[in-house]
Amino acid sequence: MLNSQIPDNDVNALAIDLSGNVWLATNNGLAKFDGSSHYGSWVAYDDQNSQLPNNKVSSVSVGIDGSVWAGTYTKGLVKITGDTWTVYRKSNSPLTSDSIASINANLNTAVWVGLGTGRAVNVKEGSSTWDVVDLKATEMPGFLPSGRQVFEIRKGTGSEILFSTYSGLIRYDGTNKVRYPASQNANEDNAVFSAYADGDGTIYGGTRHGLAINKAGTWANPVIKLSATEMLGTNVTSLLVDKTGAVWLGAHSAARFDGTTWRVWGPTSFGYKAVTGITLDSADPTTHWLATDGNGVEKITGNNLAPAGNLPGLSNKVNAILTDKTGNIWAATDDGVAKYSGGTWTPYTAASAQIPEGVVSSLAVDKDNNIWIGTGFNGVAKFNGSTWTTYTPRIIPSSAPARFVRLPPLQTAICISQPSTWAWRS
């Protein structure tokens, strides 16, 4: 067990650079983990020991040239290239706001920044003019002032960019932008939290109402939703596109959509417990593993649903699930983590002095197949295949409330371990 220089337990975003370093955006600075040595080492950057403009770091992303981009909530963004830090703020660049909500620095050669004011900016270094896409109500009827935060920026079909925002999905082709609200009802929540475009031009979005689907050629119509009559509970908590192109989603039940037909496993199948995560079986493309909020881990092979065995000594409330590079299944629970290998679950708990105390809320796997877990209030831990190493903040106030470490969403872990798939988890 090892103390670290993680600035804060509240981790807002995570990125892995081309050298394999792990970068954490926290509410008390930016941290980098160099895992090249046996134990690895942390370096913490703040507004006192570096050119980081503000310690409240909202986002971090890595460009195709290896540069690291970090955004702050109130004082702009910074680009890190080797030992050189370049700060961009409204006062010294074409940025229209210093409030940075999201960054994607890996959209071909473009770096896009989502602002808290409802605009998106294409950063063009060396130019006095940057492309600014205004997503506000003045240009897009129905875009409410409360909905100006840009959650996520992704590549769409061709050269298009997809913006997931409070007020819907926005598709931008470089000239025109079109908004697709999550609901046709103006009184409902129109937020789209994450979006994915497949090779056929179909776009999938995760919303509070369910899975939203836009088919190529039907963009003139509102998004297609999975209704409550087809699936109880439309608050989608997990979404995955598998190797066959089928879409999987979890709410208070599970469903699979192959492009034509829905197959739904109803809420009684899971004891009326929500499906909190989905991952693939690397050895069997017909098998998918599901985490549930109180019914343990379930497994679907073909159309057959069955329990995946007891998690020995652990809670049946499973918060996250992933497949590592060697095909092992990992499940994060309220009181530990378990690994499934060779037909057997192996538990790791704080009671056995293997991991920190607290709820295990998130999982990730890096390029070296190290497993990372995020816990409630007690930092993060890394498993290298034989031993656990724990990293905790430099300062933990005794009065601080219990908080969850928010490591990367499930899609980060799946993209690292199985590049042909994409997944999203709230």
C-alpha positions as a Markdown table, in Angstrom:
| # | Residue | x | y | z |
|---|---|---|---|---|
| 1 | Met | 0.0 | 0.0 | 0.0 |
| 2 | Leu | 1.4 | 3.3 | -1.0 |
| 3 | Asn | 0.4 | 6.9 | -0.4 |
| 4 | Ser | 0.5 | 9.1 | -3.5 |
| 5 | Gln | 0.4 | 12.6 | -4.8 |
| 6 | Ile | -3.2 | 12.5 | -6.1 |
| 7 | Pro | -4.4 | 16.0 | -5.4 |
| 8 | Asp | -8.0 | 15.1 | -4.6 |
| 9 | Asn | -10.4 | 12.1 | -4.5 |
| 10 | Asp | -12.9 | 13.9 | -6.8 |
| 11 | Val | -11.6 | 12.8 | -10.2 |
| 12 | Asn | -13.6 | 14.4 | -13.1 |
| 13 | Ala | -11.8 | 12.9 | -16.1 |
| 14 | Leu | -9.0 | 10.5 | -17.0 |
| 15 | Ala | -6.8 | 10.2 | -20.1 |
| 16 | Ile | -3.8 | 8.0 | -21.1 |
| 17 | Asp | -1.1 | 9.6 | -23.2 |
| 18 | Leu | 1.0 | 8.0 | -25.9 |
| 19 | Ser | 3.7 | 7.0 | -23.4 |
| 20 | Gly | 1.2 | 5.2 | -21.2 |
| 21 | Asn | 1.1 | 7.9 | -18.5 |
| 22 | Val | -2.3 | 8.2 | -16.8 |
| 23 | Trp | -3.6 | 11.8 | -16.3 |
| 24 | Leu | -6.3 | 12.7 | -13.8 |
| 25 | Ala | -8.3 | 15.9 | -13.8 |
| 26 | Thr | -9.4 | 16.6 | -10.2 |
| 27 | Asn | -11.0 | 19.4 | -8.2 |
| 28 | Asn | -7.6 | 20.2 | -6.7 |
| 29 | Gly | -5.2 | 20.0 | -9.6 |
| 30 | Leu | -3.9 | 17.8 | -12.4 |
| 31 | Ala | -2.0 | 14.5 | -11.7 |
| 32 | Lys | 0.1 | 12.3 | -13.8 |
| 33 | Phe | 1.0 | 8.7 | -13.1 |
| 34 | Asp | 4.2 | 7.2 | -14.6 |
| 35 | Gly | 3.9 | 3.4 | -14.5 |
| 36 | Ser | 7.3 | 2.7 | -16.1 |
| 37 | Ser | 8.8 | 1.6 | -12.7 |
| 38 | His | 7.7 | -1.2 | -10.6 |
| 39 | Tyr | 5.6 | 0.9 | -8.2 |
| 40 | Gly | 5.2 | 3.8 | -10.5 |
| 41 | Ser | 5.2 | 7.4 | -9.4 |
| 42 | Trp | 2.7 | 10.3 | -9.2 |
| 43 | Val | 3.4 | 13.9 | -10.1 |
| 44 | Ala | 0.8 | 16.5 | -9.0 |
| 45 | Tyr | 0.5 | 19.9 | -10.7 |
| 46 | Asp | -1.4 | 22.9 | -9.3 |
| 47 | Asp | -1.5 | 26.6 | -9.7 |
| 48 | Gln | 1.5 | 27.1 | -7.4 |
| 49 | Asn | 4.1 | 24.6 | -8.8 |
| 50 | Ser | 3.1 | 24.8 | -12.5 |
| 51 | Gln | 1.4 | 27.0 | -15.1 |
| 52 | Leu | -2.0 | 25.3 | -14.5 |
| 53 | Pro | -4.3 | 28.3 | -14.5 |
| 54 | Asn | -6.7 | 26.9 | -11.9 |
| 55 | Asn | -6.9 | 23.9 | -9.6 |
| 56 | Lys | -10.4 | 22.9 | -10.5 |
| 57 | Val | -9.7 | 20.8 | -13.6 |
| 58 | Ser | -12.9 | 19.7 | -15.4 |
| 59 | Ser | -11.5 | 17.7 | -18.3 |
| 60 | Val | -8.4 | 16.2 | -19.9 |
| 61 | Ser | -7.7 | 14.8 | -23.3 |
| 62 | Val | -4.6 | 13.6 | -25.4 |
| 63 | Gly | -4.0 | 14.8 | -28.9 |
| 64 | Ile | -2.7 | 12.7 | -31.8 |
| 65 | Asp | 0.7 | 14.4 | -31.4 |
| 66 | Gly | 0.9 | 13.3 | -27.8 |
| 67 | Ser | 0.1 | 16.7 | -26.3 |
| 68 | Val | -2.1 | 16.8 | -23.2 |
| 69 | Trp | -4.9 | 19.3 | -23.0 |
| 70 | Ala | -6.6 | 20.1 | -19.7 |
| 71 | Gly | -9.6 | 22.4 | -19.1 |
| 72 | Thr | -10.6 | 24.3 | -16.0 |
| 73 | Tyr | -14.0 | 25.3 | -14.8 |
| 74 | Thr | -13.2 | 29.0 | -14.6 |
| 75 | Lys | -9.8 | 29.9 | -16.1 |
| 76 | Gly | -9.5 | 28.4 | -19.5 |
| 77 | Leu | -7.3 | 25.6 | -20.8 |
| 78 | Val | -3.7 | 24.5 | -21.0 |
| 79 | Lys | -1.7 | 22.5 | -23.5 |
| 80 | Ile | 1.2 | 20.5 | -22.2 |
| 81 | Thr | 3.9 | 19.4 | -24.7 |
| 82 | Gly | 6.9 | 17.9 | -22.9 |
| 83 | Asp | 8.0 | 20.6 | -20.5 |
| 84 | Thr | 6.2 | 23.4 | -22.3 |
| 85 | Trp | 2.9 | 24.7 | -20.9 |
| 86 | Thr | 0.7 | 27.0 | -23.1 |
| 87 | Val | -2.3 | 28.6 | -21.4 |
| 88 | Tyr | -5.3 | 29.8 | -23.4 |
| 89 | Arg | -7.8 | 32.1 | -21.9 |
| 90 | Lys | -10.4 | 34.6 | -23.1 |
| 91 | Ser | -8.0 | 37.4 | -22.5 |
| 92 | Asn | -5.2 | 36.0 | -24.7 |
| 93 | Ser | -6.9 | 33.9 | -27.3 |
| 94 | Pro | -10.2 | 33.6 | -29.4 |
| 95 | Leu | -11.8 | 31.6 | -26.6 |
| 96 | Thr | -15.2 | 33.2 | -25.9 |
| 97 | Ser | -15.3 | 31.9 | -22.3 |
| 98 | Asp | -12.9 | 30.6 | -19.6 |
| 99 | Ser | -15.4 | 27.9 | -18.5 |
| 100 | Ile | -14.3 | 24.6 | -20.0 |
| 101 | Ala | -16.8 | 21.8 | -19.8 |
| 102 | Ser | -15.3 | 19.1 | -22.1 |
| 103 | Ile | -12.3 | 18.5 | -24.5 |
| 104 | Asn | -11.7 | 16.1 | -27.3 |
| 105 | Ala | -8.1 | 16.6 | -28.7 |
| 106 | Asn | -8.2 | 13.5 | -30.8 |
| 107 | Leu | -10.6 | 14.4 | -33.6 |
| 108 | Asn | -8.2 | 13.8 | -36.5 |
| 109 | Thr | -6.0 | 16.9 | -36.3 |
| 110 | Ala | -8.6 | 19.0 | -34.6 |
| 111 | Val | -8.9 | 20.0 | -30.9 |
| 112 | Trp | -12.5 | 20.8 | -29.9 |
| 113 | Val | -13.5 | 22.4 | -26.6 |
| 114 | Gly | -17.0 | 22.5 | -25.2 |
| 115 | Leu | -17.7 | 25.6 | -23.1 |
| 116 | Gly | -20.0 | 26.0 | -20.1 |
| 117 | Thr | -21.7 | 28.9 | -22.0 |
| 118 | Gly | -23.2 | 26.7 | -24.7 |
| 119 | Arg | -20.5 | 27.1 | -27.4 |
| 120 | Ala | -17.9 | 24.8 | -28.9 |
| 121 | Val | -14.6 | 26.0 | -30.1 |
| 122 | Asn | -12.2 | 24.5 | -32.6 |
| 123 | Val | -8.7 | 25.5 | -31.3 |
| 124 | Lys | -6.5 | 26.7 | -34.1 |
| 125 | Glu | -3.1 | 27.4 | -32.7 |
| 126 | Gly | -1.2 | 30.2 | -34.4 |
| 127 | Ser | -4.4 | 31.7 | -35.8 |
| 128 | Ser | -6.2 | 34.8 | -34.6 |
| 129 | Thr | -9.6 | 33.2 | -35.6 |
| 130 | Trp | -10.9 | 30.0 | -34.1 |
| 131 | Asp | -14.1 | 28.3 | -35.3 |
| 132 | Val | -16.8 | 29.0 | -32.7 |
| 133 | Val | -20.1 | 27.0 | -32.9 |
| 134 | Asp | -22.9 | 28.7 | -31.0 |
| 135 | Leu | -25.3 | 26.2 | -29.5 |
| 136 | Lys | -27.4 | 28.7 | -27.6 |
| 137 | Ala | -31.1 | 29.5 | -27.8 |
| 138 | Thr | -30.6 | 32.5 | -30.1 |
| 139 | Glu | -29.7 | 30.1 | -32.9 |
| 140 | Met | -31.4 | 26.9 | -31.8 |
| 141 | Pro | -35.0 | 27.2 | -30.6 |
| 142 | Gly | -35.6 | 25.1 | -27.5 |
| 143 | Phe | -32.0 | 25.3 | -26.3 |
| 144 | Leu | -32.7 | 26.4 | -22.7 |
| 145 | Pro | -30.2 | 28.6 | -20.7 |
| 146 | Ser | -29.9 | 25.8 | -18.2 |
| 147 | Gly | -28.9 | 23.5 | -21.0 |
| 148 | Arg | -25.7 | 25.1 | -22.2 |
| 149 | Gln | -23.2 | 22.7 | -20.9 |
| 150 | Val | -21.5 | 20.5 | -23.5 |
| 151 | Phe | -21.2 | 17.0 | -22.0 |
| 152 | Glu | -19.2 | 15.3 | -24.7 |
| 153 | Ile | -17.7 | 15.9 | -28.1 |
| 154 | Arg | -17.2 | 12.9 | -30.5 |
| 155 | Lys | -16.5 | 12.3 | -34.1 |
| 156 | Gly | -19.7 | 11.6 | -36.2 |
| 157 | Thr | -20.1 | 10.3 | -39.7 |
| 158 | Gly | -17.4 | 11.5 | -42.1 |
| 159 | Ser | -16.2 | 15.0 | -41.1 |
| 160 | Glu | -19.2 | 15.6 | -38.8 |
| 161 | Ile | -18.8 | 16.4 | -35.1 |
| 162 | Leu | -21.4 | 15.3 | -32.5 |
| 163 | Phe | -22.0 | 17.5 | -29.4 |
| 164 | Ser | -23.9 | 15.9 | -26.5 |
| 165 | Thr | -25.6 | 18.7 | -24.5 |
| 166 | Tyr | -28.3 | 19.3 | -21.9 |
| 167 | Ser | -30.7 | 20.2 | -24.7 |
| 168 | Gly | -30.1 | 17.4 | -27.1 |
| 169 | Leu | -27.7 | 16.0 | -29.6 |
| 170 | Ile | -26.2 | 18.5 | -32.1 |
| 171 | Arg | -24.6 | 17.4 | -35.4 |
| 172 | Tyr | -22.2 | 19.8 | -37.0 |
| 173 | Asp | -20.7 | 19.4 | -40.5 |
| 174 | Gly | -18.4 | 22.4 | -40.4 |
| 175 | Thr | -21.1 | 24.8 | -41.7 |
| 176 | Asn | -24.5 | 23.7 | -40.6 |
| 177 | Lys | -25.8 | 22.4 | -37.3 |
| 178 | Val | -28.9 | 20.5 | -36.5 |
| 179 | Arg | -30.3 | 19.8 | -33.0 |
| 180 | Tyr | -32.1 | 16.6 | -32.1 |
| 181 | Pro | -33.8 | 16.8 | -28.7 |
| 182 | Ala | -34.1 | 13.6 | -26.7 |
| 183 | Ser | -37.9 | 14.1 | -26.4 |
| 184 | Gln | -40.6 | 15.6 | -28.6 |
| 185 | Asn | -42.2 | 16.9 | -25.4 |
| 186 | Ala | -41.0 | 20.4 | -24.6 |
| 187 | Asn | -41.6 | 19.8 | -20.9 |
| 188 | Glu | -39.3 | 16.8 | -20.7 |
| 189 | Asp | -35.6 | 16.6 | -20.2 |
| 190 | Asn | -33.9 | 16.8 | -23.6 |
| 191 | Ala | -30.4 | 16.0 | -22.4 |
| 192 | Val | -28.1 | 13.7 | -24.4 |
| 193 | Phe | -25.2 | 12.6 | -22.3 |
| 194 | Ser | -23.2 | 10.6 | -24.8 |
| 195 | Ala | -23.4 | 9.7 | -28.5 |
| 196 | Tyr | -21.8 | 7.3 | -30.9 |
| 197 | Ala | -21.9 | 7.1 | -34.7 |
| 198 | Asp | -21.4 | 3.7 | -36.3 |
| 199 | Gly | -20.0 | 3.0 | -39.8 |
| 200 | Asp | -23.4 | 3.0 | -41.4 |
| 201 | Gly | -24.3 | 6.6 | -40.2 |
| 202 | Thr | -26.6 | 5.5 | -37.4 |
| 203 | Ile | -26.1 | 7.6 | -34.2 |
| 204 | Tyr | -27.0 | 6.2 | -30.8 |
| 205 | Gly | -27.5 | 8.5 | -27.8 |
| 206 | Gly | -27.8 | 7.9 | -24.1 |
| 207 | Thr | -30.6 | 10.0 | -22.5 |
| 208 | Arg | -32.8 | 10.0 | -19.4 |
| 209 | His | -35.6 | 8.6 | -21.4 |
| 210 | Gly | -33.8 | 5.6 | -22.9 |
| 211 | Leu | -31.8 | 4.9 | -26.0 |
| 212 | Ala | -32.2 | 7.4 | -28.7 |
| 213 | Ile | -31.5 | 6.3 | -32.3 |
| 214 | Asn | -31.0 | 8.4 | -35.4 |
| 215 | Lys | -31.0 | 6.4 | -38.6 |
| 216 | Ala | -29.1 | 7.7 | -41.7 |
| 217 | Gly | -31.6 | 9.4 | -44.0 |
| 218 | Thr | -34.2 | 10.1 | -41.3 |
| 219 | Trp | -32.6 | 13.0 | -39.5 |
| 220 | Ala | -35.7 | 15.1 | -40.4 |
| 221 | Asn | -37.6 | 13.2 | -37.8 |
| 222 | Pro | -37.1 | 13.3 | -34.0 |
| 223 | Val | -35.0 | 10.6 | -32.5 |
| 224 | Ile | -36.4 | 7.1 | -32.1 |
| 225 | Lys | -36.8 | 6.1 | -28.5 |
| 226 | Leu | -37.2 | 2.8 | -26.8 |
| 227 | Ser | -40.5 | 3.3 | -25.1 |
| 228 | Ala | -41.6 | 2.2 | -21.6 |
| 229 | Thr | -43.9 | -0.4 | -23.2 |
| 230 | Glu | -40.9 | -2.2 | -24.7 |
| 231 | Met | -38.6 | -1.9 | -21.7 |
| 232 | Leu | -39.5 | -1.0 | -18.1 |
| 233 | Gly | -37.4 | 2.0 | -16.9 |
| 234 | Thr | -36.1 | 4.3 | -19.6 |
| 235 | Asn | -33.3 | 5.8 | -17.6 |
| 236 | Val | -30.5 | 4.1 | -19.5 |
| 237 | Thr | -27.5 | 3.4 | -17.3 |
| 238 | Ser | -25.4 | 1.4 | -19.6 |
| 239 | Leu | -25.0 | 1.1 | -23.4 |
| 240 | Leu | -22.7 | -1.0 | -25.6 |
| 241 | Val | -22.2 | -1.7 | -29.3 |
| 242 | Asp | -20.7 | -5.2 | -29.7 |
| 243 | Lys | -18.6 | -6.6 | -32.5 |
| 244 | Thr | -21.6 | -7.6 | -34.6 |
| 245 | Gly | -23.0 | -4.0 | -34.5 |
| 246 | Ala | -25.8 | -4.9 | -32.1 |
| 247 | Val | -26.7 | -2.3 | -29.5 |
| 248 | Trp | -27.1 | -3.4 | -25.9 |
| 249 | Leu | -28.5 | -1.3 | -23.1 |
| 250 | Gly | -29.5 | -1.6 | -19.5 |
| 251 | Ala | -32.1 | 0.2 | -17.4 |
| 252 | His | -34.4 | -1.7 | -15.1 |
| 253 | Ser | -34.1 | -4.5 | -17.6 |
| 254 | Ala | -31.8 | -5.3 | -20.5 |
| 255 | Ala | -32.3 | -5.1 | -24.2 |
| 256 | Arg | -30.5 | -5.9 | -27.5 |
| 257 | Phe | -31.2 | -4.2 | -30.8 |
| 258 | Asp | -29.7 | -5.8 | -34.0 |
| 259 | Gly | -30.8 | -3.0 | -36.3 |
| 260 | Thr | -34.2 | -4.5 | -36.9 |
| 261 | Thr | -35.5 | -6.4 | -33.8 |
| 262 | Trp | -35.5 | -5.7 | -30.1 |
| 263 | Arg | -34.9 | -8.6 | -27.7 |
| 264 | Val | -35.8 | -7.6 | -24.1 |
| 265 | Trp | -35.1 | -9.4 | -20.8 |
| 266 | Gly | -37.7 | -7.9 | -18.5 |
| 267 | Pro | -37.2 | -6.5 | -15.0 |
| 268 | Thr | -38.4 | -9.8 | -13.3 |
| 269 | Ser | -35.3 | -11.4 | -14.8 |
| 270 | Phe | -33.1 | -9.2 | -12.6 |
| 271 | Gly | -35.3 | -9.2 | -9.5 |
| 272 | Tyr | -36.4 | -5.6 | -10.4 |
| 273 | Lys | -32.8 | -4.5 | -10.0 |
| 274 | Ala | -31.3 | -2.1 | -12.5 |
| 275 | Val | -28.6 | -3.2 | -15.0 |
| 276 | Thr | -25.6 | -0.9 | -14.2 |
| 277 | Gly | -23.0 | -2.1 | -16.7 |
| 278 | Ile | -22.4 | -4.4 | -19.7 |
| 279 | Thr | -19.2 | -6.0 | -21.0 |
| 280 | Leu | -18.2 | -8.5 | -23.6 |
| 281 | Asp | -16.9 | -12.0 | -23.3 |
| 282 | Ser | -13.6 | -12.0 | -25.3 |
| 283 | Ala | -13.7 | -15.8 | -25.9 |
| 284 | Asp | -17.4 | -16.0 | -26.9 |
| 285 | Pro | -18.9 | -13.2 | -29.0 |
| 286 | Thr | -22.4 | -14.5 | -28.2 |
| 287 | Thr | -21.9 | -14.0 | -24.5 |
| 288 | His | -22.3 | -10.7 | -22.6 |
| 289 | Trp | -21.9 | -10.0 | -18.8 |
| 290 | Leu | -24.2 | -7.7 | -17.0 |
| 291 | Ala | -23.7 | -5.9 | -13.6 |
| 292 | Thr | -26.9 | -5.4 | -11.6 |
| 293 | Asp | -27.8 | -3.1 | -8.7 |
| 294 | Gly | -28.5 | -5.8 | -6.2 |
| 295 | Asn | -28.7 | -9.1 | -8.1 |
| 296 | Gly | -25.0 | -9.7 | -8.7 |
| 297 | Val | -23.6 | -10.5 | -12.1 |
| 298 | Glu | -25.7 | -12.1 | -14.8 |
| 299 | Lys | -24.6 | -13.6 | -18.1 |
| 300 | Ile | -26.5 | -13.7 | -21.4 |
| 301 | Thr | -25.4 | -16.3 | -24.0 |
| 302 | Gly | -27.4 | -16.1 | -27.2 |
| 303 | Asn | -30.9 | -15.4 | -25.8 |
| 304 | Asn | -30.4 | -17.3 | -22.5 |
| 305 | Leu | -30.0 | -15.4 | -19.3 |
| 306 | Ala | -28.4 | -17.1 | -16.2 |
| 307 | Pro | -26.6 | -16.0 | -13.0 |
| 308 | Ala | -22.8 | -15.8 | -13.3 |
| 309 | Gly | -22.2 | -17.4 | -9.9 |
| 310 | Asn | -21.9 | -16.0 | -6.4 |
| 311 | Leu | -19.4 | -13.2 | -5.6 |
| 312 | Pro | -17.9 | -14.8 | -2.5 |
| 313 | Gly | -18.2 | -12.6 | 0.5 |
| 314 | Leu | -19.2 | -9.6 | -1.5 |
| 315 | Ser | -22.3 | -7.5 | -2.0 |
| 316 | Asn | -24.7 | -8.3 | -4.9 |
| 317 | Lys | -24.8 | -4.5 | -5.6 |
| 318 | Val | -22.4 | -4.3 | -8.6 |
| 319 | Asn | -21.5 | -0.8 | -9.7 |
| 320 | Ala | -19.3 | -1.5 | -12.7 |
| 321 | Ile | -18.0 | -4.4 | -14.9 |
| 322 | Leu | -15.3 | -4.8 | -17.5 |
| 323 | Thr | -13.3 | -7.4 | -19.5 |
| 324 | Asp | -9.5 | -7.1 | -19.2 |
| 325 | Lys | -6.9 | -7.9 | -22.0 |
| 326 | Thr | -6.6 | -11.5 | -21.0 |
| 327 | Gly | -10.4 | -12.1 | -21.0 |
| 328 | Asn | -10.9 | -12.0 | -17.2 |
| 329 | Ile | -14.2 | -10.4 | -16.0 |
| 330 | Trp | -14.0 | -7.8 | -13.2 |
| 331 | Ala | -16.9 | -6.7 | -11.1 |
| 332 | Ala | -16.9 | -3.7 | -8.7 |
| 333 | Thr | -19.2 | -4.0 | -5.7 |
| 334 | Asp | -20.1 | -2.0 | -2.6 |
| 335 | Asp | -17.6 | -3.8 | -0.5 |
| 336 | Gly | -14.8 | -5.0 | -2.8 |
| 337 | Val | -13.9 | -6.2 | -6.3 |
| 338 | Ala | -14.0 | -9.7 | -7.8 |
| 339 | Lys | -12.2 | -11.3 | -10.8 |
| 340 | Tyr | -13.8 | -14.2 | -12.8 |
| 341 | Ser | -11.2 | -16.5 | -14.4 |
| 342 | Gly | -11.4 | -20.2 | -15.2 |
| 343 | Gly | -14.9 | -20.5 | -13.9 |
| 344 | Thr | -14.1 | -19.1 | -10.5 |
| 345 | Trp | -14.7 | -15.7 | -8.8 |
| 346 | Thr | -11.7 | -14.4 | -6.7 |
| 347 | Pro | -12.7 | -11.6 | -4.3 |
| 348 | Tyr | -10.4 | -8.7 | -3.2 |
| 349 | Thr | -11.5 | -6.8 | -0.1 |
| 350 | Ala | -10.4 | -4.2 | 2.4 |
| 351 | Ala | -10.8 | -6.8 | 5.2 |
| 352 | Ser | -8.0 | -8.9 | 3.7 |
| 353 | Ala | -5.9 | -5.7 | 3.4 |
| 354 | Gln | -5.8 | -5.9 | -0.4 |
| 355 | Ile | -7.7 | -2.8 | -1.4 |
| 356 | Pro | -8.8 | 0.5 | 0.3 |
| 357 | Glu | -12.0 | 0.6 | 2.3 |
| 358 | Gly | -15.2 | 1.9 | 0.7 |
| 359 | Val | -17.5 | 1.4 | -2.1 |
| 360 | Val | -15.7 | 0.4 | -5.4 |
| 361 | Ser | -17.5 | 2.7 | -7.8 |
| 362 | Ser | -15.5 | 2.4 | -11.0 |
| 363 | Leu | -13.0 | 0.2 | -13.0 |
| 364 | Ala | -10.5 | 0.7 | -15.8 |
| 365 | Val | -7.7 | -1.3 | -17.4 |
| 366 | Asp | -4.6 | 0.3 | -18.9 |
| 367 | Lys | -2.4 | -0.7 | -21.8 |
| 368 | Asp | -0.3 | -3.0 | -19.5 |
| 369 | Asn | -3.4 | -4.8 | -18.3 |
| 370 | Asn | -3.2 | -3.3 | -14.9 |
| 371 | Ile | -6.6 | -3.0 | -13.2 |
| 372 | Trp | -7.5 | 0.3 | -11.7 |
| 373 | Ile | -10.4 | 0.8 | -9.2 |
| 374 | Gly | -12.0 | 4.0 | -7.8 |
| 375 | Thr | -13.3 | 3.9 | -4.3 |
| 376 | Gly | -15.6 | 6.0 | -2.1 |
| 377 | Phe | -13.4 | 8.6 | -0.4 |
| 378 | Asn | -10.3 | 6.4 | -0.1 |
| 379 | Gly | -8.6 | 7.0 | -3.4 |
| 380 | Val | -7.6 | 4.6 | -6.2 |
| 381 | Ala | -5.8 | 1.3 | -6.3 |
| 382 | Lys | -4.0 | -0.6 | -9.0 |
| 383 | Phe | -3.6 | -4.4 | -9.5 |
| 384 | Asn | -0.6 | -5.6 | -11.6 |
| 385 | Gly | -1.7 | -9.2 | -11.6 |
| 386 | Ser | -0.2 | -10.2 | -8.2 |
| 387 | Thr | -0.2 | -7.2 | -5.9 |
| 388 | Trp | -2.4 | -4.1 | -5.1 |
| 389 | Thr | -1.0 | -0.6 | -4.7 |
| 390 | Thr | -3.2 | 2.1 | -3.2 |
| 391 | Tyr | -2.9 | 5.8 | -4.0 |
| 392 | Thr | -4.6 | 8.3 | -1.7 |
| 393 | Pro | -4.9 | 12.1 | -1.7 |
| 394 | Arg | -2.3 | 14.2 | -0.1 |
| 395 | Ile | -4.9 | 15.8 | 2.2 |
| 396 | Ile | -8.2 | 14.3 | 3.2 |
| 397 | Pro | -10.3 | 16.8 | 5.4 |
| 398 | Ser | -11.8 | 15.0 | 8.4 |
| 399 | Ser | -15.1 | 16.8 | 7.7 |
| 400 | Ala | -15.3 | 15.9 | 4.1 |
| 401 | Pro | -18.4 | 13.9 | 3.0 |
| 402 | Ala | -18.1 | 10.5 | 1.4 |
| 403 | Arg | -17.5 | 11.0 | -2.3 |
| 404 | Phe | -16.9 | 8.7 | -5.2 |
| 405 | Val | -13.7 | 8.7 | -7.3 |
| 406 | Arg | -15.0 | 9.0 | -10.9 |
| 407 | Leu | -12.5 | 7.1 | -13.0 |
| 408 | Pro | -13.1 | 6.8 | -16.7 |
| 409 | Pro | -16.5 | 5.7 | -17.9 |
| 410 | Leu | -16.9 | 2.1 | -19.0 |
| 411 | Gln | -16.2 | 2.9 | -22.6 |
| 412 | Thr | -12.6 | 3.9 | -21.7 |
| 413 | Ala | -11.9 | 0.5 | -20.2 |
| 414 | Ile | -13.6 | -1.4 | -23.1 |
| 415 | Cys | -11.8 | 0.7 | -25.8 |
| 416 | Ile | -8.5 | -0.1 | -24.2 |
| 417 | Ser | -9.1 | -3.8 | -23.9 |
| 418 | Gln | -11.2 | -4.4 | -27.0 |
| 419 | Pro | -10.7 | -1.6 | -29.5 |
| 420 | Ser | -13.5 | -2.9 | -31.8 |
| 421 | Thr | -16.2 | -2.0 | -29.3 |
| 422 | Trp | -17.7 | 1.1 | -27.8 |
| 423 | Ala | -19.6 | 1.5 | -24.6 |
| 424 | Trp | -21.1 | 4.1 | -22.4 |
| 425 | Arg | -22.0 | 4.1 | -18.7 |
| 426 | Ser | -23.4 | 6.9 | -16.7 |
